[in-house]
């Protein structure tokens, strides 16, 4: 089945009616559990929970066929207020220019390149504040 034949759900209700998306959500929740990303607690007085939502993506192979269905549970961070819900933000990203330089060096030196897709890479960072959702 090609990606063009497959639509990404816009809501949880849409996704929950499809076995493939159910499995993708199960895998996401299992990854969150396995990495000890959260603990179920009572909401402390004076704290407001931050809403979350599911985001769905169809990941495709180079030929356009479906590789896998990917579901991510994301917090709606745009509802947070600096100094109240968080102190600072940091997101480690790499610039395309850096990738181009590394690829140029690899070609010049005859290095073999491999691609690696890390599932849940963002879960391997340290969070220094408590977030309630």
VMD Tcl script that builds the backbone (N, CA, C; Angstrom):
set m [mol new atoms 399]
animate dup $m
set s [atomselect $m all]
$s set {name element resname resid chain x y z} {
  {N N UNK 1 A 0.855 -1.185 0.000}
  {CA C UNK 1 A 0.000 0.000 0.000}
  {C C UNK 1 A 0.895 1.241 0.000}
  {N N UNK 2 A 0.703 2.136 -0.893}
  {CA C UNK 2 A 1.492 3.361 -0.966}
  {C C UNK 2 A 0.998 4.374 0.041}
  {N N UNK 3 A 1.881 5.290 0.409}
  {CA C UNK 3 A 1.553 6.330 1.377}
  {C C UNK 3 A 0.363 7.156 0.911}
  {N N UNK 4 A 0.293 7.429 -0.377}
  {CA C UNK 4 A -0.786 8.265 -0.901}
  {C C UNK 4 A -2.162 7.620 -0.714}
  {N N UNK 5 A -2.177 6.299 -0.573}
  {CA C UNK 5 A -3.438 5.588 -0.380}
  {C C UNK 5 A -3.844 5.522 1.086}
  {N N UNK 6 A -3.015 6.039 1.966}
  {CA C UNK 6 A -3.217 5.870 3.402}
  {C C UNK 6 A -3.253 7.231 4.076}
  {N N UNK 7 A -4.332 7.551 4.746}
  {CA C UNK 7 A -4.439 8.859 5.389}
  {C C UNK 7 A -4.065 8.755 6.862}
  {N N UNK 8 A -3.434 9.794 7.353}
  {CA C UNK 8 A -3.070 9.863 8.765}
  {C C UNK 8 A -4.270 10.374 9.552}
  {N N UNK 9 A -4.615 9.706 10.647}
  {CA C UNK 9 A -5.770 10.153 11.427}
  {C C UNK 9 A -5.516 11.525 12.045}
  {N N UNK 10 A -6.558 12.278 12.193}
  {CA C UNK 10 A -6.466 13.607 12.797}
  {C C UNK 10 A -6.876 13.601 14.266}
  {N N UNK 11 A -7.542 12.537 14.688}
  {CA C UNK 11 A -8.016 12.456 16.072}
  {C C UNK 11 A -7.740 11.065 16.637}
  {N N UNK 12 A -7.767 10.982 17.957}
  {CA C UNK 12 A -7.608 9.699 18.627}
  {C C UNK 12 A -8.733 8.737 18.222}
  {N N UNK 13 A -9.952 9.251 18.130}
  {CA C UNK 13 A -11.096 8.406 17.779}
  {C C UNK 13 A -10.873 7.748 16.425}
  {N N UNK 14 A -10.374 8.507 15.453}
  {CA C UNK 14 A -10.083 7.931 14.136}
  {C C UNK 14 A -9.023 6.838 14.247}
  {N N UNK 15 A -7.950 7.114 14.976}
  {CA C UNK 15 A -6.846 6.161 15.086}
  {C C UNK 15 A -7.253 4.914 15.858}
  {N N UNK 16 A -8.051 5.085 16.886}
  {CA C UNK 16 A -8.431 3.962 17.747}
  {C C UNK 16 A -9.267 2.923 17.010}
  {N N UNK 17 A -9.831 3.280 15.875}
  {CA C UNK 17 A -10.651 2.329 15.126}
  {C C UNK 17 A -9.838 1.498 14.134}
  {N N UNK 18 A -8.509 1.688 14.111}
  {CA C UNK 18 A -7.641 1.001 13.154}
  {C C UNK 18 A -6.574 0.210 13.909}
  {N N UNK 19 A -6.467 -1.092 13.629}
  {CA C UNK 19 A -5.522 -1.953 14.351}
  {C C UNK 19 A -4.067 -1.487 14.219}
  {N N UNK 20 A -3.688 -1.002 13.052}
  {CA C UNK 20 A -2.316 -0.532 12.853}
  {C C UNK 20 A -1.974 0.648 13.734}
  {N N UNK 21 A -2.902 1.602 13.831}
  {CA C UNK 21 A -2.670 2.770 14.676}
  {C C UNK 21 A -2.756 2.396 16.154}
  {N N UNK 22 A -3.615 1.450 16.505}
  {CA C UNK 22 A -3.675 0.971 17.896}
  {C C UNK 22 A -2.314 0.414 18.309}
  {N N UNK 23 A -1.709 -0.373 17.426}
  {CA C UNK 23 A -0.395 -0.954 17.719}
  {C C UNK 23 A 0.673 0.134 17.823}
  {N N UNK 24 A 0.618 1.137 16.969}
  {CA C UNK 24 A 1.583 2.242 17.028}
  {C C UNK 24 A 1.456 2.995 18.353}
  {N N UNK 25 A 0.230 3.212 18.819}
  {CA C UNK 25 A 0.030 3.891 20.109}
  {C C UNK 25 A 0.507 3.005 21.262}
  {N N UNK 26 A 0.264 1.698 21.156}
  {CA C UNK 26 A 0.725 0.783 22.194}
  {C C UNK 26 A 2.251 0.823 22.302}
  {N N UNK 27 A 2.930 0.833 21.153}
  {CA C UNK 27 A 4.400 0.886 21.144}
  {C C UNK 27 A 4.908 2.187 21.773}
  {N N UNK 28 A 4.251 3.284 21.496}
  {CA C UNK 28 A 4.652 4.574 22.081}
  {C C UNK 28 A 4.486 4.545 23.593}
  {N N UNK 29 A 3.347 4.074 24.067}
  {CA C UNK 29 A 3.129 4.004 25.513}
  {C C UNK 29 A 4.130 3.060 26.175}
  {N N UNK 30 A 4.457 1.958 25.501}
  {CA C UNK 30 A 5.439 1.014 26.051}
  {C C UNK 30 A 6.819 1.659 26.134}
  {N N UNK 31 A 7.196 2.440 25.112}
  {CA C UNK 31 A 8.487 3.136 25.127}
  {C C UNK 31 A 8.537 4.143 26.273}
  {N N UNK 32 A 7.440 4.859 26.493}
  {CA C UNK 32 A 7.384 5.814 27.608}
  {C C UNK 32 A 7.523 5.092 28.942}
  {N N UNK 33 A 6.901 3.941 29.053}
  {CA C UNK 33 A 6.973 3.141 30.268}
  {C C UNK 33 A 8.385 2.579 30.458}
  {N N UNK 34 A 8.957 2.005 29.398}
  {CA C UNK 34 A 10.277 1.377 29.474}
  {C C UNK 34 A 11.376 2.358 29.855}
  {N N UNK 35 A 11.248 3.604 29.436}
  {CA C UNK 35 A 12.268 4.618 29.728}
  {C C UNK 35 A 11.962 5.396 31.003}
  {N N UNK 36 A 10.951 4.957 31.728}
  {CA C UNK 36 A 10.566 5.609 32.999}
  {C C UNK 36 A 10.341 7.112 32.806}
  {N N UNK 37 A 9.682 7.446 31.710}
  {CA C UNK 37 A 9.432 8.836 31.362}
  {C C UNK 37 A 8.434 9.494 32.307}
  {N N UNK 38 A 7.537 8.707 32.844}
  {CA C UNK 38 A 6.521 9.306 33.692}
  {C C UNK 38 A 6.183 8.427 34.878}
  {N N UNK 39 A 5.518 9.043 35.827}
  {CA C UNK 39 A 4.990 8.358 36.997}
  {C C UNK 39 A 3.579 8.889 37.202}
  {N N UNK 40 A 2.665 8.004 37.486}
  {CA C UNK 40 A 1.292 8.447 37.738}
  {C C UNK 40 A 1.220 8.934 39.183}
  {N N UNK 41 A 0.841 10.198 39.361}
  {CA C UNK 41 A 0.752 10.828 40.679}
  {C C UNK 41 A -0.515 11.669 40.749}
  {N N UNK 42 A -0.881 12.056 41.948}
  {CA C UNK 42 A -1.969 13.021 42.127}
  {C C UNK 42 A -1.427 14.406 41.797}
  {N N UNK 43 A -2.269 15.238 41.230}
  {CA C UNK 43 A -1.862 16.596 40.879}
  {C C UNK 43 A -1.704 17.428 42.157}
  {N N UNK 44 A -0.504 17.979 42.383}
  {CA C UNK 44 A -0.298 18.790 43.587}
  {C C UNK 44 A -1.150 20.059 43.567}
  {N N UNK 45 A -1.514 20.565 44.745}
  {CA C UNK 45 A -2.289 21.808 44.799}
  {C C UNK 45 A -1.538 22.952 44.100}
  {N N UNK 46 A -2.270 23.746 43.348}
  {CA C UNK 46 A -1.688 24.891 42.660}
  {C C UNK 46 A -1.047 24.575 41.325}
  {N N UNK 47 A -0.985 23.309 40.940}
  {CA C UNK 47 A -0.397 22.938 39.650}
  {C C UNK 47 A -1.503 22.701 38.638}
  {N N UNK 48 A -1.247 23.104 37.399}
  {CA C UNK 48 A -2.197 22.859 36.318}
  {C C UNK 48 A -1.608 21.825 35.380}
  {N N UNK 49 A -2.396 20.826 35.002}
  {CA C UNK 49 A -1.853 19.856 34.044}
  {C C UNK 49 A -1.781 20.467 32.646}
  {N N UNK 50 A -0.796 20.034 31.898}
  {CA C UNK 50 A -0.651 20.468 30.509}
  {C C UNK 50 A -1.317 19.404 29.640}
  {N N UNK 51 A -2.166 19.820 28.747}
  {CA C UNK 51 A -2.880 18.875 27.881}
  {C C UNK 51 A -1.902 18.180 26.939}
  {N N UNK 52 A -2.307 17.038 26.449}
  {CA C UNK 52 A -1.494 16.309 25.490}
  {C C UNK 52 A -2.376 15.857 24.334}
  {N N UNK 53 A -1.740 15.378 23.292}
  {CA C UNK 53 A -2.484 14.866 22.148}
  {C C UNK 53 A -1.636 13.849 21.417}
  {N N UNK 54 A -2.294 13.034 20.636}
  {CA C UNK 54 A -1.606 12.059 19.803}
  {C C UNK 54 A -1.329 12.678 18.438}
  {N N UNK 55 A -0.139 12.410 17.912}
  {CA C UNK 55 A 0.235 12.844 16.571}
  {C C UNK 55 A 0.582 11.583 15.782}
  {N N UNK 56 A 0.042 11.464 14.582}
  {CA C UNK 56 A 0.188 10.252 13.778}
  {C C UNK 56 A 0.910 10.557 12.474}
  {N N UNK 57 A 1.859 9.681 12.117}
  {CA C UNK 57 A 2.592 9.835 10.859}
  {C C UNK 57 A 2.773 8.475 10.206}
  {N N UNK 58 A 2.660 8.459 8.896}
  {CA C UNK 58 A 2.980 7.279 8.113}
  {C C UNK 58 A 4.429 7.445 7.666}
  {N N UNK 59 A 5.293 6.509 8.051}
  {CA C UNK 59 A 6.700 6.542 7.650}
  {C C UNK 59 A 6.850 5.658 6.421}
  {N N UNK 60 A 7.486 6.197 5.388}
  {CA C UNK 60 A 7.593 5.481 4.115}
  {C C UNK 60 A 9.031 5.097 3.786}
  {N N UNK 61 A 9.160 4.049 3.006}
  {CA C UNK 61 A 10.453 3.634 2.462}
  {C C UNK 61 A 10.764 4.528 1.263}
  {N N UNK 62 A 11.960 4.399 0.736}
  {CA C UNK 62 A 12.380 5.215 -0.408}
  {C C UNK 62 A 11.480 5.019 -1.620}
  {N N UNK 63 A 10.894 3.823 -1.768}
  {CA C UNK 63 A 10.043 3.557 -2.929}
  {C C UNK 63 A 8.600 4.039 -2.737}
  {N N UNK 64 A 8.312 4.653 -1.585}
  {CA C UNK 64 A 6.969 5.176 -1.324}
  {C C UNK 64 A 6.052 4.213 -0.596}
  {N N UNK 65 A 6.491 2.960 -0.415}
  {CA C UNK 65 A 5.657 2.005 0.324}
  {C C UNK 65 A 5.748 2.292 1.825}
  {N N UNK 66 A 4.765 1.830 2.545}
  {CA C UNK 66 A 4.706 2.113 3.984}
  {C C UNK 66 A 5.731 1.260 4.728}
  {N N UNK 67 A 6.543 1.932 5.532}
  {CA C UNK 67 A 7.506 1.247 6.392}
  {C C UNK 67 A 6.850 0.913 7.725}
  {N N UNK 68 A 6.189 1.930 8.334}
  {CA C UNK 68 A 5.501 1.716 9.600}
  {C C UNK 68 A 4.584 2.893 9.900}
  {N N UNK 69 A 3.669 2.659 10.818}
  {CA C UNK 69 A 2.807 3.715 11.327}
  {C C UNK 69 A 3.422 4.175 12.642}
  {N N UNK 70 A 3.522 5.471 12.828}
  {CA C UNK 70 A 4.186 6.014 13.999}
  {C C UNK 70 A 3.225 6.936 14.745}
  {N N UNK 71 A 3.045 6.675 16.033}
  {CA C UNK 71 A 2.189 7.515 16.877}
  {C C UNK 71 A 3.047 8.093 17.989}
  {N N UNK 72 A 2.880 9.375 18.267}
  {CA C UNK 72 A 3.614 10.029 19.343}
  {C C UNK 72 A 2.619 10.743 20.257}
  {N N UNK 73 A 2.808 10.551 21.552}
  {CA C UNK 73 A 2.012 11.271 22.538}
  {C C UNK 73 A 2.812 12.509 22.906}
  {N N UNK 74 A 2.284 13.669 22.589}
  {CA C UNK 74 A 3.029 14.911 22.792}
  {C C UNK 74 A 2.277 15.830 23.748}
  {N N UNK 75 A 3.040 16.543 24.530}
  {CA C UNK 75 A 2.459 17.519 25.440}
  {C C UNK 75 A 2.254 18.817 24.666}
  {N N UNK 76 A 1.197 19.515 24.962}
  {CA C UNK 76 A 0.911 20.789 24.283}
  {C C UNK 76 A 1.688 21.897 24.989}
  {N N UNK 77 A 2.998 21.896 24.765}
  {CA C UNK 77 A 3.892 22.823 25.450}
  {C C UNK 77 A 3.587 24.286 25.210}
  {N N UNK 78 A 2.895 24.594 24.121}
  {CA C UNK 78 A 2.580 25.989 23.818}
  {C C UNK 78 A 1.653 26.606 24.855}
  {N N UNK 79 A 1.077 25.791 25.725}
  {CA C UNK 79 A 0.206 26.331 26.777}
  {C C UNK 79 A 0.989 26.697 28.028}
  {N N UNK 80 A 2.286 26.379 28.071}
  {CA C UNK 80 A 3.100 26.691 29.232}
  {C C UNK 80 A 3.531 28.156 29.230}
  {N N UNK 81 A 3.844 28.654 30.441}
  {CA C UNK 81 A 4.303 30.035 30.581}
  {C C UNK 81 A 5.686 30.052 31.210}
  {N N UNK 82 A 6.623 30.765 30.568}
  {CA C UNK 82 A 7.999 30.831 31.057}
  {C C UNK 82 A 8.033 31.425 32.466}
  {N N UNK 83 A 8.820 30.800 33.323}
  {CA C UNK 83 A 8.942 31.249 34.704}
  {C C UNK 83 A 7.897 30.646 35.629}
  {N N UNK 84 A 6.828 30.097 35.042}
  {CA C UNK 84 A 5.772 29.480 35.844}
  {C C UNK 84 A 5.785 27.965 35.618}
  {N N UNK 85 A 5.675 27.554 34.369}
  {CA C UNK 85 A 5.649 26.133 34.030}
  {C C UNK 85 A 7.032 25.604 33.633}
  {N N UNK 86 A 7.940 26.471 33.251}
  {CA C UNK 86 A 9.293 26.065 32.877}
  {C C UNK 86 A 10.214 27.260 33.027}
  {N N UNK 87 A 11.530 26.982 33.079}
  {CA C UNK 87 A 12.498 28.060 33.238}
  {C C UNK 87 A 13.239 28.358 31.938}
  {N N UNK 88 A 13.666 27.329 31.222}
  {CA C UNK 88 A 14.367 27.551 29.962}
  {C C UNK 88 A 14.079 26.398 29.018}
  {N N UNK 89 A 14.389 26.601 27.746}
  {CA C UNK 89 A 14.195 25.541 26.765}
  {C C UNK 89 A 15.519 25.246 26.080}
  {N N UNK 90 A 15.683 24.012 25.679}
  {CA C UNK 90 A 16.857 23.616 24.924}
  {C C UNK 90 A 16.488 22.399 24.093}
  {N N UNK 91 A 16.802 22.453 22.840}
  {CA C UNK 91 A 16.546 21.321 21.964}
  {C C UNK 91 A 17.790 21.097 21.109}
  {N N UNK 92 A 18.449 19.976 21.334}
  {CA C UNK 92 A 19.656 19.669 20.562}
  {C C UNK 92 A 19.254 19.329 19.126}
  {N N UNK 93 A 19.706 20.134 18.204}
  {CA C UNK 93 A 19.411 19.890 16.795}
  {C C UNK 93 A 20.702 20.020 16.002}
  {N N UNK 94 A 20.703 19.419 14.840}
  {CA C UNK 94 A 21.861 19.527 13.959}
  {C C UNK 94 A 21.431 20.302 12.716}
  {N N UNK 95 A 22.296 21.173 12.262}
  {CA C UNK 95 A 21.986 21.966 11.076}
  {C C UNK 95 A 22.339 21.180 9.824}
  {N N UNK 96 A 21.584 21.423 8.762}
  {CA C UNK 96 A 21.819 20.744 7.496}
  {C C UNK 96 A 23.237 21.005 6.993}
  {N N UNK 97 A 23.760 22.195 7.249}
  {CA C UNK 97 A 25.127 22.531 6.839}
  {C C UNK 97 A 26.129 21.568 7.478}
  {N N UNK 98 A 25.917 21.240 8.744}
  {CA C UNK 98 A 26.806 20.311 9.448}
  {C C UNK 98 A 26.770 18.934 8.801}
  {N N UNK 99 A 25.585 18.477 8.450}
  {CA C UNK 99 A 25.447 17.173 7.786}
  {C C UNK 99 A 26.183 17.184 6.453}
  {N N UNK 100 A 26.021 18.266 5.691}
  {CA C UNK 100 A 26.700 18.366 4.397}
  {C C UNK 100 A 28.219 18.318 4.557}
  {N N UNK 101 A 28.747 19.020 5.559}
  {CA C UNK 101 A 30.191 19.024 5.798}
  {C C UNK 101 A 30.667 17.618 6.153}
  {N N UNK 102 A 29.937 16.942 7.052}
  {CA C UNK 102 A 30.326 15.585 7.438}
  {C C UNK 102 A 30.266 14.622 6.260}
  {N N UNK 103 A 29.256 14.760 5.419}
  {CA C UNK 103 A 29.149 13.889 4.240}
  {C C UNK 103 A 30.286 14.166 3.254}
  {N N UNK 104 A 30.660 15.423 3.087}
  {CA C UNK 104 A 31.768 15.783 2.202}
  {C C UNK 104 A 33.071 15.166 2.702}
  {N N UNK 105 A 33.301 15.257 4.002}
  {CA C UNK 105 A 34.512 14.660 4.582}
  {C C UNK 105 A 34.501 13.147 4.384}
  {N N UNK 106 A 33.344 12.515 4.617}
  {CA C UNK 106 A 33.232 11.060 4.455}
  {C C UNK 106 A 33.535 10.631 3.021}
  {N N UNK 107 A 33.028 11.387 2.056}
  {CA C UNK 107 A 33.283 11.063 0.645}
  {C C UNK 107 A 34.770 11.212 0.337}
  {N N UNK 108 A 35.360 12.314 0.780}
  {CA C UNK 108 A 36.784 12.575 0.514}
  {C C UNK 108 A 37.682 11.506 1.126}
  {N N UNK 109 A 37.287 10.996 2.292}
  {CA C UNK 109 A 38.107 10.000 2.986}
  {C C UNK 109 A 37.705 8.566 2.648}
  {N N UNK 110 A 36.653 8.401 1.838}
  {CA C UNK 110 A 36.220 7.068 1.440}
  {C C UNK 110 A 35.530 6.295 2.548}
  {N N UNK 111 A 34.955 7.007 3.507}
  {CA C UNK 111 A 34.262 6.345 4.619}
  {C C UNK 111 A 32.937 5.770 4.145}
  {N N UNK 112 A 32.499 4.712 4.784}
  {CA C UNK 112 A 31.190 4.120 4.505}
  {C C UNK 112 A 30.182 4.766 5.443}
  {N N UNK 113 A 29.064 5.223 4.888}
  {CA C UNK 113 A 28.031 5.883 5.691}
  {C C UNK 113 A 26.853 4.944 5.914}
  {N N UNK 114 A 26.257 5.025 7.087}
  {CA C UNK 114 A 25.066 4.261 7.426}
  {C C UNK 114 A 24.036 5.216 8.023}
  {N N UNK 115 A 22.782 4.894 7.820}
  {CA C UNK 115 A 21.705 5.691 8.404}
  {C C UNK 115 A 21.169 4.955 9.626}
  {N N UNK 116 A 20.805 5.700 10.668}
  {CA C UNK 116 A 20.253 5.122 11.873}
  {C C UNK 116 A 19.060 5.959 12.309}
  {N N UNK 117 A 17.946 5.300 12.540}
  {CA C UNK 117 A 16.750 5.980 13.036}
  {C C UNK 117 A 16.556 5.564 14.483}
  {N N UNK 118 A 16.686 6.505 15.401}
  {CA C UNK 118 A 16.542 6.206 16.820}
  {C C UNK 118 A 15.111 6.502 17.232}
  {N N UNK 119 A 14.406 5.468 17.669}
  {CA C UNK 119 A 13.044 5.656 18.160}
  {C C UNK 119 A 13.092 6.326 19.524}
  {N N UNK 120 A 12.243 7.288 19.722}
  {CA C UNK 120 A 12.111 7.961 21.010}
  {C C UNK 120 A 13.410 8.622 21.468}
  {N N UNK 121 A 14.177 9.186 20.546}
  {CA C UNK 121 A 15.455 9.801 20.897}
  {C C UNK 121 A 15.283 10.891 21.944}
  {N N UNK 122 A 14.189 11.640 21.876}
  {CA C UNK 122 A 13.969 12.726 22.824}
  {C C UNK 122 A 13.808 12.226 24.253}
  {N N UNK 123 A 13.503 10.947 24.439}
  {CA C UNK 123 A 13.308 10.404 25.781}
  {C C UNK 123 A 14.627 10.173 26.507}
  {N N UNK 124 A 15.736 10.315 25.819}
  {CA C UNK 124 A 17.026 10.020 26.430}
  {C C UNK 124 A 17.700 11.260 26.996}
  {N N UNK 125 A 17.007 12.378 27.027}
  {CA C UNK 125 A 17.544 13.591 27.622}
  {C C UNK 125 A 17.086 13.703 29.071}
  {N N UNK 126 A 17.668 14.651 29.780}
  {CA C UNK 126 A 17.303 14.866 31.180}
  {C C UNK 126 A 16.358 16.052 31.291}
  {N N UNK 127 A 15.291 15.876 32.040}
  {CA C UNK 127 A 14.342 16.951 32.308}
  {C C UNK 127 A 14.544 17.358 33.764}
  {N N UNK 128 A 14.762 18.629 34.001}
  {CA C UNK 128 A 15.076 19.093 35.342}
  {C C UNK 128 A 13.879 19.732 36.047}
  {N N UNK 129 A 12.723 19.696 35.440}
  {CA C UNK 129 A 11.528 20.261 36.038}
  {C C UNK 129 A 10.426 19.221 36.018}
  {N N UNK 130 A 9.490 19.353 36.919}
  {CA C UNK 130 A 8.344 18.436 36.936}
  {C C UNK 130 A 7.268 18.991 36.030}
  {N N UNK 131 A 6.774 18.139 35.156}
  {CA C UNK 131 A 5.720 18.497 34.225}
  {C C UNK 131 A 4.533 17.611 34.545}
  {N N UNK 132 A 3.363 18.190 34.676}
  {CA C UNK 132 A 2.152 17.422 34.956}
  {C C UNK 132 A 1.259 17.485 33.719}
  {N N UNK 133 A 0.829 16.299 33.273}
  {CA C UNK 133 A -0.057 16.271 32.114}
  {C C UNK 133 A -1.140 15.239 32.317}
}
mol reanalyze $m
mol bondsrecalc $m
mol representation Tube
mol addrep $m
